Amino acid sequence: MRRGIVNRLVGGILLAFYIVLVGGCGTSSQAPQTLSGSVKGTVLDRGTGVAVTDAIVRVGSIVVHVNREGRFVMVVPLGSQQRSVTADGYVAYSDAITVAAGSNDLGRVYLVELPPPPPQF
């Protein structure tokens, strides 16, 4: 009986030692890797310079709506991404961007208003 307890105790100690040895103690000398970066910008009407408040910005698979000032901020994966900006009554805008770790200011996107539809007869 005593031998079984000692065997389990030694086995538990060896298992704990193995976990610490292989897995480490939870500390690392390396900083954690960042897998995403923040992206910000502003969406404006090309003709008037006024914010397009109903614009939708998509970077990769992440989608946000702009605020009252036409500004947006989002967190997206690092690397090459496709950006698109759409709004009712405007020509869609699209381009390729590269997202780096940290903050990425994409500046202003100017949307062009669609021409009015022809009159109906």
Secondary structure, DSSP 8 states (H G I E B T S, - for coil): -HHHHHHHHHHHHHHHHHHHHHH-SS--SS-----EEEEEEEEEETTT--B-TT-EEEETTEEEE--TTSEEEEEEESEEEEEEEE-TTB--EEEEEEE-SEEEEEEEEEE-B--------
